């Protein structure tokens, strides 16, 4: 499976110049944040792989509560643990990096973090979660609109499907990837995708389409002078023609590929092509030529310790010795073939065991995290319940206050109403009192008028009645 080409790095002179520049800035800065950032740059330039050093920088960044620096450092520490195959620790730091990236809100960082976590799930054999994270990463990249980054994700997803022999989905994603980068300047990556498509079509039995993409990758590799791409394309073409029974065409491409591999002293590829040529000669019953090529392939594979290639070359030689009726040598090759097969099975078992161990450790850690999360949730729930209780108490207090205020307002309204009634009654009483006073005055006036009339009449009467003295005198006269 071909992956995207990694772009070349700066040369040593440029790196040394940048190191000097960063050291100069470090000696002058007074900012803790800038100092940590410069130390990160210097450590990367000098390829500092000491995890303890990076952990110390992370502790400083955490003290400063600088999320951006923490994100950079957790990404780097996760990579360092991944490089030493400590996938559990790598997962721990990359998951933390994902959380920090989400807090920062940088979609580019989030998508890369998702991609990293997805790859770790692939390493532990959890393909559904791997694809879930890959797809989440792809979705963000598509939203951002970075076409090259989208193409890289499509290539990753397609590669996973191909490894799982889900050829339909592998083809779908590889074609989407090619559609994006075809016609761009990323010709090395176009070659990689075309080689992947050729492999998919070969596995699907669509040999004509496989040949088409192999020829395209060969042509483009020659244009950009990609030696490895040329050799792989030639080998693939030979294999497809061999599957179709066209041994002469297969031999032509195998020998062209062998010439390139030998020229650049690429021994692994040379061993494979020597065995492929030996198989063609064996099928053509050119047993001496077949033996020469297969034996050279076996010797080179043994020198390099290539278990798979040793097995393949031993199988080819076994067939040759059988046809030559050299049964002793045939038995030796058969035993070697079985030994390499068992070794591969043991290696596969070891990998499965390692993967299961990683899975166990990861799930154990996940369970511990789950318990910690449960405890944390319990504490948070208790705090939340307390807050809800306080809020409820405050609401009850507010309701009581509002109720009291309502009662006060009602009572005040009642009192105001009673006051108004009292005032009205008072006004009525005062008005009636005024009326009574007026009537009293009228009565008094009438009474005075009556008294005055009586007094006047009396004076008149008294004026007409003789005085007692006159009466007394008259009576005295009459008595005499």
C-alpha positions as a Python dict, from the first residue, in 0.01 Angstrom:
ca = {
    (1, 'X'): (0, 0, 0),
    (2, 'X'): (149, 332, -110),
    (3, 'X'): (106, 638, 107),
    (4, 'X'): (149, 1009, 43),
    (5, 'X'): (502, 1134, -10),
    (6, 'X'): (666, 1319, 281),
    (7, 'X'): (815, 1648, 161),
    (8, 'X'): (1187, 1703, 199),
    (9, 'X'): (1327, 1877, 505),
    (10, 'X'): (1565, 2174, 530),
    (11, 'X'): (1935, 2102, 480),
    (12, 'X'): (2178, 2096, 774),
    (13, 'X'): (2313, 2450, 713),
    (14, 'X'): (1964, 2595, 721),
    (15, 'X'): (1881, 2401, 1036),
    (16, 'X'): (2199, 2514, 1213),
    (17, 'X'): (2130, 2875, 1120),
    (18, 'X'): (1778, 2850, 1260),
    (19, 'X'): (1909, 2686, 1581),
    (20, 'X'): (2152, 2976, 1634),
    (21, 'X'): (1874, 3225, 1569),
    (22, 'X'): (1639, 3059, 1820),
    (23, 'X'): (1913, 3037, 2086),
    (24, 'X'): (1980, 3406, 2041),
    (25, 'X'): (1612, 3485, 2094),
    (26, 'X'): (1601, 3263, 2403),
    (27, 'X'): (1885, 3457, 2563),
    (28, 'X'): (1698, 3784, 2514),
    (29, 'X'): (1334, 3704, 2594),
    (30, 'X'): (1182, 3785, 2932),
    (31, 'X'): (840, 3635, 2864),
    (32, 'X'): (777, 3286, 3008),
    (33, 'X'): (530, 3207, 2731),
    (34, 'X'): (767, 3313, 2453),
    (35, 'X'): (1052, 3125, 2625),
    (36, 'X'): (859, 2795, 2624),
    (37, 'X'): (759, 2843, 2260),
    (38, 'X'): (1122, 2907, 2163),
    (39, 'X'): (1235, 2601, 2362),
    (40, 'X'): (982, 2393, 2168),
    (41, 'X'): (1123, 2524, 1840),
    (42, 'X'): (1481, 2457, 1951),
    (43, 'X'): (1399, 2102, 2069),
    (44, 'X'): (1234, 2022, 1735),
    (45, 'X'): (1527, 2164, 1538),
    (46, 'X'): (1777, 1966, 1744),
    (47, 'X'): (1560, 1650, 1733),
    (48, 'X'): (1535, 1626, 2111),
    (49, 'X'): (1357, 1294, 2174),
    (50, 'X'): (1375, 1294, 2556),
    (51, 'X'): (1017, 1262, 2678),
    (52, 'X'): (1113, 1392, 3022),
    (53, 'X'): (1225, 1720, 2864),
    (54, 'X'): (895, 1764, 2680),
    (55, 'X'): (701, 1671, 2995),
    (56, 'X'): (884, 1945, 3187),
    (57, 'X'): (783, 2200, 2922),
    (58, 'X'): (424, 2076, 2942),
    (59, 'X'): (424, 2127, 3322),
    (60, 'X'): (542, 2487, 3271),
    (61, 'X'): (274, 2549, 3007),
    (62, 'X'): (9, 2408, 3243),
    (63, 'X'): (126, 2642, 3521),
    (64, 'X'): (88, 2932, 3279),
    (65, 'X'): (-254, 2794, 3177),
    (66, 'X'): (-152, 2844, 2815),
    (67, 'X'): (-379, 2613, 2614),
    (68, 'X'): (-198, 2675, 2284),
    (69, 'X'): (141, 2564, 2421),
    (70, 'X'): (-19, 2265, 2594),
    (71, 'X'): (-169, 2160, 2261),
    (72, 'X'): (168, 2171, 2084),
    (73, 'X'): (339, 1977, 2361),
    (74, 'X'): (77, 1702, 2401),
    (75, 'X'): (90, 1643, 2025),
    (76, 'X'): (470, 1607, 2035),
    (77, 'X'): (473, 1384, 2345),
    (78, 'X'): (206, 1160, 2191),
    (79, 'X'): (425, 1124, 1880),
    (80, 'X'): (729, 1033, 2090),
    (81, 'X'): (537, 759, 2273),
    (82, 'X'): (402, 632, 1941),
    (83, 'X'): (754, 610, 1799),
    (84, 'X'): (858, 378, 2086),
    (85, 'X'): (537, 172, 2038),
    (86, 'X'): (385, 281, 2370),
    (87, 'X'): (40, 315, 2214),
    (88, 'X'): (-141, 349, 2546),
    (89, 'X'): (60, 659, 2644),
    (90, 'X'): (38, 791, 2288),
    (91, 'X'): (-340, 756, 2304),
    (92, 'X'): (-349, 933, 2641),
    (93, 'X'): (-161, 1239, 2512),
    (94, 'X'): (-330, 1252, 2172),
    (95, 'X'): (-676, 1233, 2329),
    (96, 'X'): (-571, 1520, 2558),
    (97, 'X'): (-438, 1703, 2254),
    (98, 'X'): (-777, 1659, 2086),
    (99, 'X'): (-957, 1811, 2387),
    (100, 'X'): (-716, 2105, 2393),
    (101, 'X'): (-755, 2158, 2018),
    (102, 'X'): (-1133, 2164, 2062),
    (103, 'X'): (-1097, 2424, 2340),
    (104, 'X'): (-881, 2637, 2113),
    (105, 'X'): (-1130, 2589, 1831),
    (106, 'X'): (-871, 2553, 1554),
    (107, 'X'): (-1029, 2321, 1292),
    (108, 'X'): (-691, 2228, 1142),
    (109, 'X'): (-557, 2113, 1480),
    (110, 'X'): (-881, 1930, 1559),
    (111, 'X'): (-876, 1740, 1228),
    (112, 'X'): (-511, 1636, 1275),
    (113, 'X'): (-580, 1524, 1634),
    (114, 'X'): (-876, 1317, 1516),
    (115, 'X'): (-656, 1161, 1249),
    (116, 'X'): (-387, 1071, 1507),
    (117, 'X'): (-634, 911, 1747),
    (118, 'X'): (-794, 724, 1456),
    (119, 'X'): (-457, 581, 1355),
    (120, 'X'): (-396, 455, 1710),
    (121, 'X'): (-731, 277, 1700),
    (122, 'X'): (-613, 118, 1375),
    (123, 'X'): (-293, 2, 1548),
    (124, 'X'): (-494, -166, 1824),
    (125, 'X'): (-723, -332, 1567),
    (126, 'X'): (-1038, -131, 1644),
    (127, 'X'): (-1131, -61, 1282),
    (128, 'X'): (-1482, 82, 1348),
    (129, 'X'): (-1343, 349, 1585),
    (130, 'X'): (-1049, 409, 1351),
    (131, 'X'): (-1285, 482, 1063),
    (132, 'X'): (-1511, 690, 1289),
    (133, 'X'): (-1222, 924, 1379),
    (134, 'X'): (-1091, 927, 1021),
    (135, 'X'): (-1435, 1025, 892),
    (136, 'X'): (-1474, 1298, 1157),
    (137, 'X'): (-1134, 1433, 1055),
    (138, 'X'): (-1232, 1420, 688),
    (139, 'X'): (-1557, 1607, 754),
    (140, 'X'): (-1370, 1897, 917),
    (141, 'X'): (-1110, 1906, 639),
    (142, 'X'): (-1384, 1920, 376),
    (143, 'X'): (-1544, 2210, 564),
    (144, 'X'): (-1212, 2396, 578),
    (145, 'X'): (-1158, 2335, 207),
    (146, 'X'): (-795, 2220, 219),
    (147, 'X'): (-801, 1990, -83),
    (148, 'X'): (-461, 1830, -24),
    (149, 'X'): (-548, 1753, 337),
    (150, 'X'): (-883, 1608, 227),
    (151, 'X'): (-703, 1389, -27),
    (152, 'X'): (-465, 1259, 243),
    (153, 'X'): (-762, 1159, 462),
    (154, 'X'): (-934, 988, 171),
    (155, 'X'): (-611, 796, 103),
    (156, 'X'): (-591, 690, 472),
    (157, 'X'): (-951, 570, 476),
    (158, 'X'): (-911, 386, 146),
    (159, 'X'): (-597, 216, 279),
    (160, 'X'): (-787, 86, 585),
    (161, 'X'): (-1065, -53, 365),
    (162, 'X'): (-809, -221, 139),
    (163, 'X'): (-637, -381, 440),
    (164, 'X'): (-978, -516, 542),
    (165, 'X'): (-1040, -642, 186),
    (166, 'X'): (-1341, -411, 161),
    (167, 'X'): (-1248, -343, -199),
    (168, 'X'): (-1565, -154, -290),
    (169, 'X'): (-1515, 114, -25),
    (170, 'X'): (-1138, 117, -82),
    (171, 'X'): (-1200, 191, -451),
    (172, 'X'): (-1457, 462, -373),
    (173, 'X'): (-1222, 659, -148),
    (174, 'X'): (-914, 615, -367),
    (175, 'X'): (-1104, 742, -673),
    (176, 'X'): (-1224, 1046, -476),
    (177, 'X'): (-865, 1106, -364),
    (178, 'X'): (-733, 1085, -719),
    (179, 'X'): (-1006, 1319, -845),
    (180, 'X'): (-888, 1586, -601),
    (181, 'X'): (-512, 1570, -663),
    (182, 'X'): (-504, 1471, -1031),
    (183, 'X'): (-370, 1763, -1234),
    (184, 'X'): (-202, 1918, -928),
    (185, 'X'): (170, 1954, -867),
    (186, 'X'): (159, 1666, -614),
    (187, 'X'): (275, 1419, -878),
    (188, 'X'): (450, 1190, -633),
    (189, 'X'): (125, 1150, -444),
    (190, 'X'): (-68, 1098, -767),
    (191, 'X'): (168, 806, -839),
    (192, 'X'): (96, 661, -493),
    (193, 'X'): (-282, 679, -541),
    (194, 'X'): (-260, 526, -890),
    (195, 'X'): (-52, 237, -755),
    (196, 'X'): (-313, 186, -482),
    (197, 'X'): (-591, 183, -741),
    (198, 'X'): (-394, -65, -953),
    (199, 'X'): (-363, -295, -649),
    (200, 'X'): (-736, -267, -573),
    (201, 'X'): (-835, -352, -929),
    (202, 'X'): (-589, -644, -930),
    (203, 'X'): (-749, -781, -612),
    (204, 'X'): (-1092, -736, -774),
    (205, 'X'): (-976, -934, -1077),
    (206, 'X'): (-1020, -634, -1309),
    (207, 'X'): (-680, -674, -1470),
    (208, 'X'): (-732, -430, -1759),
    (209, 'X'): (-807, -145, -1516),
    (210, 'X'): (-513, -252, -1302),
    (211, 'X'): (-287, -235, -1609),
    (212, 'X'): (-426, 108, -1700),
    (213, 'X'): (-337, 259, -1364),
    (214, 'X'): (-1, 85, -1351),
    (215, 'X'): (88, 228, -1692),
    (216, 'X'): (-27, 575, -1581),
    (217, 'X'): (182, 554, -1264),
    (218, 'X'): (484, 433, -1467),
    (219, 'X'): (455, 723, -1710),
    (220, 'X'): (418, 985, -1436),
    (221, 'X'): (702, 829, -1233),
    (222, 'X'): (931, 857, -1535),
    (223, 'X'): (830, 1223, -1582),
    (224, 'X'): (929, 1314, -1226),
    (225, 'X'): (1220, 1067, -1214),
    (226, 'X'): (1065, 876, -923),
    (227, 'X'): (1288, 567, -926),
    (228, 'X'): (1090, 376, -664),
    (229, 'X'): (762, 455, -841),
    (230, 'X'): (908, 328, -1171),
    (231, 'X'): (1031, 2, -1016),
    (232, 'X'): (702, -64, -832),
    (233, 'X'): (498, 9, -1146),
    (234, 'X'): (715, -230, -1352),
    (235, 'X'): (686, -505, -1092),
    (236, 'X'): (308, -459, -1070),
    (237, 'X'): (274, -473, -1449),
    (238, 'X'): (474, -796, -1455),
    (239, 'X'): (251, -945, -1183),
    (240, 'X'): (-73, -858, -1364),
    (241, 'X'): (55, -1005, -1692),
    (242, 'X'): (166, -1315, -1501),
    (243, 'X'): (-186, -1353, -1356),
    (244, 'X'): (-323, -1336, -1710),
    (245, 'X'): (-81, -1603, -1828),
    (246, 'X'): (117, -1365, -2050),
    (247, 'X'): (459, -1474, -1929),
    (248, 'X'): (664, -1304, -2200),
    (249, 'X'): (514, -965, -2116),
    (250, 'X'): (554, -1039, -1747),
    (251, 'X'): (923, -1127, -1799),
    (252, 'X'): (981, -804, -1991),
    (253, 'X'): (854, -584, -1707),
    (254, 'X'): (1017, -794, -1433),
    (255, 'X'): (1359, -763, -1597),
    (256, 'X'): (1319, -388, -1649),
    (257, 'X'): (1230, -354, -1281),
    (258, 'X'): (1524, -575, -1179),
    (259, 'X'): (1764, -358, -1378),
    (260, 'X'): (1651, -48, -1191),
    (261, 'X'): (1660, -216, -848),
    (262, 'X'): (2012, -349, -905),
    (263, 'X'): (2132, -16, -1042),
    (264, 'X'): (2028, 164, -722),
    (265, 'X'): (2128, -132, -499),
    (266, 'X'): (1775, -169, -361),
    (267, 'X'): (1815, -522, -226),
    (268, 'X'): (1466, -594, -96),
    (269, 'X'): (1303, -515, -430),
    (270, 'X'): (1582, -702, -611),
    (271, 'X'): (1515, -1020, -412),
    (272, 'X'): (1143, -1010, -496),
    (273, 'X'): (1206, -956, -868),
    (274, 'X'): (1466, -1237, -884),
    (275, 'X'): (1207, -1475, -741),
    (276, 'X'): (936, -1347, -978),
    (277, 'X'): (1165, -1410, -1280),
    (278, 'X'): (1252, -1753, -1141),
    (279, 'X'): (878, -1840, -1121),
    (280, 'X'): (824, -1741, -1487),
    (281, 'X'): (1116, -1958, -1599),
    (282, 'X'): (986, -2247, -1385),
    (283, 'X'): (645, -2224, -1555),
    (284, 'X'): (824, -2221, -1892),
    (285, 'X'): (1023, -2528, -1779),
    (286, 'X'): (1350, -2339, -1820),
    (287, 'X'): (1465, -2498, -1498),
    (288, 'X'): (1833, -2400, -1499),
    (289, 'X'): (1751, -2033, -1552),
    (290, 'X'): (1471, -2064, -1300),
    (291, 'X'): (1713, -2208, -1043),
    (292, 'X'): (1973, -1935, -1100),
    (293, 'X'): (1727, -1652, -1041),
    (294, 'X'): (1538, -1819, -756),
    (295, 'X'): (1865, -1914, -578),
    (296, 'X'): (1995, -1556, -606),
    (297, 'X'): (1664, -1433, -467),
    (298, 'X'): (1685, -1679, -176),
    (299, 'X'): (2045, -1583, -94),
    (300, 'X'): (1966, -1213, -96),
    (301, 'X'): (1648, -1259, 108),
    (302, 'X'): (1842, -1470, 363),
    (303, 'X'): (2109, -1200, 385),
    (304, 'X'): (1843, -940, 460),
    (305, 'X'): (1635, -1166, 685),
    (306, 'X'): (1320, -1119, 475),
    (307, 'X'): (1097, -1397, 606),
    (308, 'X'): (823, -1363, 346),
    (309, 'X'): (1067, -1350, 57),
    (310, 'X'): (1264, -1648, 192),
    (311, 'X'): (938, -1845, 201),
    (312, 'X'): (847, -1741, -155),
    (313, 'X'): (1193, -1825, -297),
    (314, 'X'): (1196, -2161, -113),
    (315, 'X'): (857, -2243, -266),
    (316, 'X'): (985, -2161, -614),
    (317, 'X'): (1301, -2370, -564),
    (318, 'X'): (1090, -2659, -426),
    (319, 'X'): (889, -2665, -749),
    (320, 'X'): (1209, -2651, -956),
    (321, 'X'): (1373, -2937, -762),
    (322, 'X'): (1055, -3143, -796),
    (323, 'X'): (1060, -3106, -1172),
    (324, 'X'): (1431, -3187, -1177),
    (325, 'X'): (1358, -3490, -952),
    (326, 'X'): (1607, -3369, -693),
    (327, 'X'): (1392, -3487, -407),
    (328, 'X'): (1646, -3433, -130),
    (329, 'X'): (1685, -3067, -228),
    (330, 'X'): (1308, -3045, -273),
    (331, 'X'): (1259, -3168, 86),
    (332, 'X'): (1510, -2912, 215),
    (333, 'X'): (1327, -2631, 40),
    (334, 'X'): (993, -2763, 164),
    (335, 'X'): (1123, -2767, 522),
    (336, 'X'): (1258, -2414, 479),
    (337, 'X'): (925, -2302, 333),
    (338, 'X'): (735, -2454, 629),
    (339, 'X'): (982, -2303, 876),
    (340, 'X'): (933, -1956, 727),
    (341, 'X'): (557, -2007, 714),
    (342, 'X'): (553, -2105, 1082),
    (343, 'X'): (777, -1811, 1160),
    (344, 'X'): (531, -1583, 985),
    (345, 'X'): (244, -1744, 1173),
    (346, 'X'): (432, -1693, 1499),
    (347, 'X'): (504, -1335, 1401),
    (348, 'X'): (141, -1284, 1316),
    (349, 'X'): (45, -1447, 1644),
    (350, 'X'): (291, -1223, 1824),
    (351, 'X'): (141, -919, 1656),
    (352, 'X'): (-209, -1037, 1738),
    (353, 'X'): (-98, -1100, 2096),
    (354, 'X'): (64, -758, 2113),
    (355, 'X'): (-245, -601, 1963),
    (356, 'X'): (-466, -786, 2210),
    (357, 'X'): (-236, -677, 2493),
    (358, 'X'): (-256, -319, 2374),
    (359, 'X'): (-630, -355, 2349),
    (360, 'X'): (-647, -499, 2701),
    (361, 'X'): (-428, -222, 2843),
    (362, 'X'): (-624, 41, 2658),
    (363, 'X'): (-957, -96, 2775),
    (364, 'X'): (-818, -126, 3129),
    (365, 'X'): (-713, 238, 3114),
    (366, 'X'): (-1047, 327, 2957),
    (367, 'X'): (-1224, 145, 3243),
    (368, 'X'): (-1012, 334, 3497),
    (369, 'X'): (-1090, 657, 3316),
    (370, 'X'): (-1455, 555, 3318),
    (371, 'X'): (-1448, 501, 3696),
    (372, 'X'): (-1268, 831, 3743),
    (373, 'X'): (-1521, 993, 3514),
    (374, 'X'): (-1804, 832, 3713),
    (375, 'X'): (-1658, 966, 4038),
    (376, 'X'): (-1609, 1303, 3880),
    (377, 'X'): (-1966, 1290, 3751),
    (378, 'X'): (-2085, 1191, 4100),
    (379, 'X'): (-1907, 1492, 4251),
    (380, 'X'): (-2042, 1715, 3977),
    (381, 'X'): (-2391, 1574, 4028),
    (382, 'X'): (-2363, 1638, 4403),
    (383, 'X'): (-2247, 1993, 4335),
    (384, 'X'): (-2526, 2033, 4082),
    (385, 'X'): (-2782, 1899, 4332),
    (386, 'X'): (-2648, 2141, 4592),
    (387, 'X'): (-2670, 2427, 4345),
    (388, 'X'): (-3023, 2320, 4249),
    (389, 'X'): (-3116, 2306, 4618),
    (390, 'X'): (-2973, 2653, 4673),
    (391, 'X'): (-3151, 2782, 4366),
    (392, 'X'): (-3474, 2621, 4485),
    (393, 'X'): (-3431, 2776, 4832),
    (394, 'X'): (-3366, 3115, 4676),
    (395, 'X'): (-3672, 3073, 4458),
    (396, 'X'): (-3880, 2981, 4765),
    (397, 'X'): (-3745, 3290, 4939),
    (398, 'X'): (-3835, 3496, 4637),
    (399, 'X'): (-4183, 3343, 4627),
    (400, 'X'): (-4225, 3415, 5001),
    (401, 'X'): (-4105, 3771, 4950),
    (402, 'X'): (-4333, 3821, 4654),
    (403, 'X'): (-4620, 3668, 4853),
    (404, 'X'): (-4548, 3895, 5150),
    (405, 'X'): (-4527, 4197, 4926),
    (406, 'X'): (-4857, 4097, 4768),
    (407, 'X'): (-5022, 4067, 5110),
    (408, 'X'): (-4875, 4402, 5213),
    (409, 'X'): (-5010, 4558, 4894),
    (410, 'X'): (-5351, 4400, 4952),
    (411, 'X'): (-5352, 4518, 5315),
    (412, 'X'): (-5233, 4861, 5205),
    (413, 'X'): (-5513, 4872, 4950),
    (414, 'X'): (-5762, 4765, 5215),
    (415, 'X'): (-5634, 5029, 5456),
    (416, 'X'): (-5639, 5293, 5185),
    (417, 'X'): (-5994, 5197, 5103),
    (418, 'X'): (-6090, 5214, 5472),
    (419, 'X'): (-5915, 5550, 5495),
    (420, 'X'): (-6113, 5676, 5197),
    (421, 'X'): (-6439, 5547, 5353),
    (422, 'X'): (-6349, 5705, 5687),
    (423, 'X'): (-6264, 6032, 5518),
    (424, 'X'): (-6592, 6023, 5329),
    (425, 'X'): (-6779, 5949, 5651),
    (426, 'X'): (-6592, 6228, 5825),
    (427, 'X'): (-6682, 6467, 5546),
    (428, 'X'): (-7046, 6357, 5567),
    (429, 'X'): (-7047, 6402, 5946),
    (430, 'X'): (-6884, 6743, 5916),
    (431, 'X'): (-7136, 6838, 5650),
    (432, 'X'): (-7422, 6718, 5869),
    (433, 'X'): (-7267, 6901, 6163),
    (434, 'X'): (-7258, 7215, 5952),
    (435, 'X'): (-7625, 7161, 5867),
    (436, 'X'): (-7710, 7107, 6233),
    (437, 'X'): (-7518, 7420, 6325),
    (438, 'X'): (-7705, 7614, 6062),
    (439, 'X'): (-8035, 7470, 6181),
    (440, 'X'): (-7935, 7546, 6539),
    (441, 'X'): (-7862, 7903, 6440),
    (442, 'X'): (-8196, 7922, 6260),
    (443, 'X'): (-8374, 7783, 6568),
    (444, 'X'): (-8191, 8022, 6793),
    (445, 'X'): (-8277, 8307, 6559),
    (446, 'X'): (-8642, 8198, 6553),
    (447, 'X'): (-8644, 8157, 6929),
    (448, 'X'): (-8495, 8504, 6971),
    (449, 'X'): (-8753, 8645, 6735),
    (450, 'X'): (-9030, 8478, 6941),
    (451, 'X'): (-8883, 8602, 7266),
    (452, 'X'): (-8849, 8949, 7119),
    (453, 'X'): (-9216, 8936, 7009),
    (454, 'X'): (-9323, 8819, 7356),
    (455, 'X'): (-9118, 9087, 7521),
    (456, 'X'): (-9265, 9346, 7287),
    (457, 'X'): (-9620, 9228, 7351),
    (458, 'X'): (-9553, 9227, 7720),
    (459, 'X'): (-9427, 9580, 7704),
    (460, 'X'): (-9743, 9677, 7522),
    (461, 'X'): (-9954, 9499, 7781),
    (462, 'X'): (-9755, 9639, 8062),
    (463, 'X'): (-9795, 9981, 7911),
    (464, 'X'): (-10173, 9945, 7919),
    (465, 'X'): (-10194, 9807, 8275),
    (466, 'X'): (-10178, 10073, 8552),
    (467, 'X'): (-9900, 10048, 8795),
    (468, 'X'): (-9948, 9879, 9130),
    (469, 'X'): (-9922, 10208, 9301),
    (470, 'X'): (-10210, 10355, 9103),
    (471, 'X'): (-10415, 10042, 9163),
    (472, 'X'): (-10332, 10047, 9530),
    (473, 'X'): (-10438, 10410, 9551),
    (474, 'X'): (-10760, 10338, 9368),
    (475, 'X'): (-10836, 10048, 9598),
    (476, 'X'): (-10768, 10259, 9900),
    (477, 'X'): (-11006, 10517, 9775),
    (478, 'X'): (-11277, 10266, 9714),
    (479, 'X'): (-11225, 10114, 10059),
    (480, 'X'): (-11271, 10449, 10217),
}
